[in-house]
Amino acid sequence: MNKLRHMMNPLDFSVDELEALFDVANDIEKNMDAYSHKCDGKIMATCFYEPSTRTRLSFETAMLRLGGKCLGFADAGSSSAAKGESVADTIRVISCFADICAMRHPKEGAPMVAASKSLIPVINAGDGGHQHPTQTLTDLLTIRSLHGSLKNFTIGLCGDLKFGRTVHSLINALTRYEGIHFIFISPNELRVPDYITEMLDSKGISYEEVVKLDDVMPRLDFLYMTRVQKERFFNEEDYIRLKNFYILDKEKMALAKEKMFILHPLPRVNEISVEIDDDERAAYFKQVQYGLYVRMALILTLLDMTDAHMNHELLRKF
């Protein structure tokens, strides 16, 4: 058994480790049945202190597809947190019941606290506006699968770039790859935080900040749309004013390249018109599928199931 390992941040894994992880995920995509009993007898705890549909179900489906079982809670009110139990105490208890834990929490750093006290691997399934590493792994796998690599493309990130943890995580992860040009598309109130642009400046990575989506559409290889998140606003008037600032429709898509792919972490509200769903460039539902594959690969890796229980040469890269 290797040293206990967690996934708090996409940068926890080296570029080579991520490539191996993505190779496993693509192998799962092609050979799902071969993985259906890899986690027989294993249990995953999903501890979600704030609402989630896609992420929680994706984790649970991933474990079930691997032959394991799941337990946990879908909101803090149905856990002992409602009685005042700390995250540290909760994970100590969960460590007695499960083999691995996926945790979402509204407070930044809460999964890190859990990891520091845990006897089992902990996966950060989203902490406040901070990190959402498995969404980032999903995004990277999707881009790699559609583009052929994680190098040499222009990506536009549009919408809520201030509060969007998926955006912040993806930007940080992509800075390790060559030839990436970022275009940040947002109203001034939802601009990407200064610490992000300062980091890009320090690394000499090219980026632009614009307000109008139409102006940059013809130059994009990927467009990463995000919703304006009502739950991150303190002032409802600001939310109402900004929620419809960007709506991607057929008229805007007519400006785009033939091979420009649209990504979205979901859920969407109305920032992508449903008329776009049948466009071959709409990749956001493929993205959901890739999220399942990459979470399956991550579970196997963190449970150290790569050598002792498998014969796939791909997994031996770890």
C-alpha positions as CSV (number, residue, x, y, z in Angstrom):
1,M,0.0,0.0,0.0
2,N,1.4,3.4,-1.0
3,K,1.3,6.5,1.2
4,L,-2.2,7.8,1.7
5,R,-3.0,10.4,-1.0
6,H,-5.8,12.9,-1.4
7,M,-7.1,15.1,-4.3
8,M,-7.5,18.7,-3.0
9,N,-6.2,20.6,-6.1
10,P,-5.6,19.6,-9.7
11,L,-1.9,20.6,-9.2
12,D,-1.6,17.8,-6.6
13,F,-0.8,15.5,-9.6
14,S,2.1,16.2,-12.0
15,V,1.5,16.6,-15.7
16,D,2.8,13.0,-16.3
17,E,0.5,11.6,-13.6
18,L,-2.5,13.4,-15.2
19,E,-1.6,12.1,-18.6
20,A,-1.6,8.5,-17.1
21,L,-4.9,9.2,-15.3
22,F,-6.5,10.4,-18.6
23,D,-5.2,7.4,-20.4
24,V,-6.9,5.2,-17.8
25,A,-10.1,7.2,-18.2
26,N,-10.0,6.8,-22.0
27,D,-9.5,3.1,-21.5
28,I,-12.5,2.9,-19.2
29,E,-14.5,4.7,-21.9
30,K,-13.6,2.0,-24.4
31,N,-13.7,-1.0,-22.0
32,M,-16.3,-0.2,-19.3
33,D,-17.1,-3.8,-18.6
34,A,-13.5,-4.7,-17.8
35,Y,-13.7,-2.4,-14.8
36,S,-17.0,-3.4,-13.4
37,H,-15.6,-5.4,-10.5
38,K,-12.4,-3.5,-9.7
39,C,-13.8,-2.1,-6.5
40,D,-15.8,-5.0,-5.2
41,G,-16.1,-4.8,-1.5
42,K,-15.0,-1.1,-1.4
43,I,-17.2,1.7,0.0
44,M,-17.3,5.4,-0.9
45,A,-18.7,8.1,1.4
46,T,-20.1,11.1,-0.3
47,C,-20.3,14.0,2.2
48,F,-22.0,16.9,0.6
49,Y,-22.6,19.9,2.9
50,E,-24.2,21.9,0.1
51,P,-26.6,20.9,-2.7
52,S,-25.3,19.1,-5.8
53,T,-26.8,16.9,-8.4
54,R,-24.3,16.2,-11.1
55,T,-21.2,16.0,-9.0
56,R,-22.6,13.8,-6.3
57,L,-24.4,11.4,-8.7
58,S,-21.2,11.3,-10.8
59,F,-19.1,10.1,-7.9
60,E,-21.7,7.6,-6.8
61,T,-22.2,6.3,-10.3
62,A,-18.4,6.0,-10.7
63,M,-18.1,3.9,-7.6
64,L,-21.1,1.7,-8.5
65,R,-19.7,1.2,-12.0
66,L,-16.5,-0.1,-10.4
67,G,-18.5,-2.6,-8.3
68,G,-18.3,-0.7,-5.0
69,K,-21.0,0.7,-2.8
70,C,-21.8,4.2,-1.5
71,L,-23.0,5.9,1.7
72,G,-23.3,9.5,2.8
73,F,-25.5,12.5,2.9
74,A,-26.6,15.1,0.3
75,D,-26.8,18.2,2.6
76,A,-25.5,19.3,5.9
77,G,-29.0,19.3,7.5
78,S,-29.2,15.5,7.2
79,S,-25.8,15.0,8.9
80,S,-24.4,15.6,12.4
81,A,-23.2,18.9,11.2
82,A,-26.7,20.1,12.0
83,K,-25.8,19.3,15.7
84,G,-22.5,21.2,15.5
85,E,-20.1,18.3,14.7
86,S,-16.9,19.5,13.1
87,V,-15.6,18.4,9.7
88,A,-12.5,16.9,11.5
89,D,-14.7,14.7,13.7
90,T,-17.0,13.8,10.9
91,I,-14.1,12.5,8.8
92,R,-12.7,10.5,11.7
93,V,-16.0,8.7,12.0
94,I,-16.4,8.3,8.2
95,S,-12.8,6.7,8.2
96,C,-14.2,3.9,10.3
97,F,-16.9,3.1,7.8
98,A,-15.6,3.8,4.3
99,D,-12.5,3.3,2.1
100,I,-12.6,6.7,0.3
101,C,-14.5,10.0,0.8
102,A,-15.7,12.7,-1.6
103,M,-16.5,15.9,0.2
104,R,-18.2,19.2,-0.9
105,H,-18.4,22.1,1.5
106,P,-19.4,25.7,1.3
107,K,-16.3,26.8,3.3
108,E,-13.0,27.1,1.5
109,G,-10.4,24.7,2.9
110,A,-12.8,22.4,4.7
111,P,-11.9,19.3,2.6
112,M,-8.2,20.1,3.4
113,V,-9.0,20.0,7.1
114,A,-10.8,16.7,6.6
115,A,-7.8,15.3,4.7
116,S,-5.4,16.3,7.5
117,K,-7.4,14.2,9.9
118,S,-8.5,11.3,7.7
119,L,-7.4,7.7,7.6
120,I,-8.8,7.3,4.1
121,P,-8.3,9.2,0.8
122,V,-10.4,12.4,0.6
123,I,-11.4,14.0,-2.7
124,N,-12.3,17.7,-2.7
125,A,-15.7,17.8,-4.6
126,G,-15.8,21.6,-4.3
127,D,-15.1,24.0,-1.5
128,G,-16.8,27.4,-1.7
129,G,-15.5,29.6,-4.5
130,H,-12.1,28.0,-4.2
131,Q,-11.5,24.7,-5.9
132,H,-13.4,22.0,-7.8
133,P,-10.6,19.7,-8.8
134,T,-12.6,16.8,-10.3
135,Q,-14.5,19.2,-12.5
136,T,-11.1,20.5,-13.7
137,L,-10.0,16.9,-14.4
138,T,-13.2,16.5,-16.4
139,D,-12.5,19.7,-18.3
140,L,-9.0,18.7,-19.1
141,L,-10.0,15.2,-20.2
142,T,-12.7,16.7,-22.4
143,I,-10.3,19.2,-24.0
144,R,-7.6,16.5,-24.6
145,S,-10.1,14.1,-26.1
146,L,-11.6,16.7,-28.5
147,H,-8.4,18.6,-29.4
148,G,-6.0,15.6,-29.3
149,S,-3.7,17.2,-26.7
150,L,-3.6,19.9,-23.9
151,K,-1.4,22.2,-25.9
152,N,-1.7,25.0,-28.5
153,F,-5.2,26.4,-28.4
154,T,-7.2,29.5,-27.5
155,I,-9.9,29.2,-24.9
156,G,-12.5,31.8,-24.0
157,L,-13.9,31.7,-20.5
158,C,-17.3,33.5,-20.4
159,G,-19.6,34.7,-17.7
160,D,-19.0,34.6,-13.9
161,L,-15.2,34.7,-13.8
162,K,-15.1,36.2,-10.3
163,F,-16.9,33.6,-8.2
164,G,-16.6,30.6,-10.6
165,R,-14.4,28.0,-8.9
166,T,-14.5,25.8,-12.0
167,V,-12.9,28.7,-14.0
168,H,-10.2,29.4,-11.4
169,S,-9.2,25.7,-11.2
170,L,-9.1,25.3,-15.0
171,I,-7.0,28.3,-15.5
172,N,-4.5,27.2,-12.9
173,A,-4.4,23.7,-14.4
174,L,-3.9,24.9,-18.0
175,T,-0.9,27.1,-17.1
176,R,1.2,24.0,-17.1
177,Y,0.7,23.4,-20.8
178,E,2.3,25.1,-23.8
179,G,0.7,27.4,-26.2
180,I,-2.5,28.2,-24.3
181,H,-4.0,31.7,-24.9
182,F,-6.8,32.8,-22.5
183,I,-9.6,35.2,-23.4
184,F,-11.6,36.3,-20.3
185,I,-15.1,37.5,-21.3
186,S,-17.1,39.1,-18.5
187,P,-18.8,42.2,-17.3
188,N,-16.5,44.4,-15.2
189,E,-18.3,43.3,-12.0
190,L,-17.5,39.6,-12.6
191,R,-13.9,40.0,-13.9
192,V,-11.4,37.2,-13.1
193,P,-9.7,38.0,-9.8
194,D,-6.5,40.0,-9.7
195,Y,-4.6,37.1,-8.2
196,I,-5.3,35.1,-11.4
197,T,-4.1,37.7,-13.8
198,E,-1.1,38.5,-11.6
199,M,-0.2,34.8,-11.7
200,L,-0.5,34.7,-15.5
201,D,1.7,37.8,-15.8
202,S,4.3,36.3,-13.5
203,K,4.5,33.2,-15.8
204,G,4.5,35.1,-19.0
205,I,1.2,33.5,-20.2
206,S,-0.9,35.4,-22.7
207,Y,-4.4,36.5,-22.0
208,E,-7.0,39.2,-22.8
209,E,-9.9,40.6,-21.0
210,V,-13.0,41.7,-23.0
211,V,-16.6,42.4,-22.4
212,K,-18.2,41.5,-25.7
213,L,-18.4,37.8,-26.7
214,D,-19.1,38.5,-30.3
215,D,-15.8,40.2,-30.8
216,V,-13.7,37.2,-30.0
217,M,-15.9,34.2,-31.2
218,P,-14.1,33.7,-34.5
219,R,-10.7,33.2,-32.7
220,L,-11.8,30.6,-30.2
221,D,-11.0,26.9,-30.2
222,F,-13.0,26.3,-27.0
223,L,-15.7,28.4,-25.3
224,Y,-16.2,27.7,-21.6
225,M,-19.5,29.1,-20.6
226,T,-20.5,29.6,-17.0
227,R,-23.7,30.6,-15.3
228,V,-24.0,33.6,-13.1
229,Q,-24.3,32.0,-9.6
230,K,-27.1,33.5,-7.6
231,E,-25.8,31.8,-4.4
232,R,-22.5,33.7,-4.6
233,F,-24.3,37.2,-4.6
234,F,-25.0,39.2,-1.5
235,N,-27.2,41.6,-3.4
236,E,-30.1,40.2,-5.4
237,E,-30.4,43.3,-7.5
238,D,-26.8,42.8,-8.8
239,Y,-27.7,39.2,-9.7
240,I,-30.8,40.1,-11.6
241,R,-28.9,42.8,-13.5
242,L,-26.1,40.5,-14.6
243,K,-27.7,37.0,-14.9
244,N,-28.6,37.5,-18.6
245,F,-25.5,39.4,-19.6
246,Y,-24.4,36.5,-22.0
247,I,-26.7,34.2,-23.9
248,L,-25.1,31.9,-26.4
249,D,-27.5,31.4,-29.4
250,K,-27.3,30.4,-33.1
251,E,-26.5,33.9,-34.1
252,K,-23.4,34.0,-32.0
253,M,-22.4,30.4,-33.0
254,A,-22.5,31.5,-36.7
255,L,-19.4,33.6,-35.9
256,A,-17.5,30.6,-34.5
257,K,-15.0,28.2,-36.1
258,E,-16.3,24.9,-37.6
259,K,-14.4,23.0,-34.9
260,M,-14.9,25.4,-31.9
261,F,-16.3,23.4,-29.0
262,I,-18.6,24.6,-26.2
263,L,-18.0,23.5,-22.7
264,H,-20.0,24.2,-19.5
265,P,-19.6,22.8,-16.0
266,L,-23.5,22.7,-15.6
267,P,-26.0,23.4,-14.4
268,R,-27.0,25.9,-17.0
269,V,-29.8,28.4,-16.5
270,N,-30.3,30.3,-19.8
271,E,-26.7,31.2,-20.8
272,I,-26.7,28.6,-23.5
273,S,-29.9,28.5,-25.6
274,V,-31.4,25.0,-25.9
275,E,-31.3,25.5,-29.7
276,I,-27.5,25.0,-29.5
277,D,-27.8,21.5,-28.0
278,D,-28.0,19.8,-31.4
279,D,-25.0,21.6,-32.7
280,E,-22.1,19.2,-33.2
281,R,-19.8,21.7,-31.4
282,A,-21.9,21.5,-28.2
283,A,-19.7,19.3,-26.0
284,Y,-21.2,19.9,-22.5
285,F,-23.1,16.7,-22.3
286,K,-20.1,14.7,-23.5
287,Q,-18.2,16.6,-20.7
288,V,-20.6,15.0,-18.2
289,Q,-19.7,11.5,-19.5
290,Y,-16.0,12.3,-19.4
291,G,-16.6,13.3,-15.8
292,L,-17.7,9.8,-15.0
293,Y,-14.7,8.2,-16.6
294,V,-12.2,10.5,-14.9
295,R,-13.7,10.0,-11.5
296,M,-13.6,6.2,-11.9
297,A,-9.9,6.5,-12.8
298,L,-9.3,8.8,-9.8
299,I,-11.0,6.4,-7.4
300,L,-8.9,3.5,-8.6
301,T,-5.7,5.6,-8.3
302,L,-6.4,6.9,-4.8
303,L,-7.4,3.5,-3.6
304,D,-4.1,2.2,-4.9
305,M,-5.9,-0.4,-7.0
306,T,-3.5,0.2,-9.9
307,D,-1.0,-2.6,-9.5
308,A,-2.2,-5.0,-6.9
309,H,-5.6,-5.6,-8.5
310,M,-5.2,-4.8,-12.2
311,N,-3.3,-6.0,-15.2
312,H,-3.7,-2.9,-17.4
313,E,-0.3,-1.6,-18.4
314,L,-1.8,1.9,-18.5
315,L,-2.3,1.8,-14.8
316,R,1.3,0.8,-14.1
317,K,2.4,4.3,-15.0
318,F,1.5,5.3,-11.5
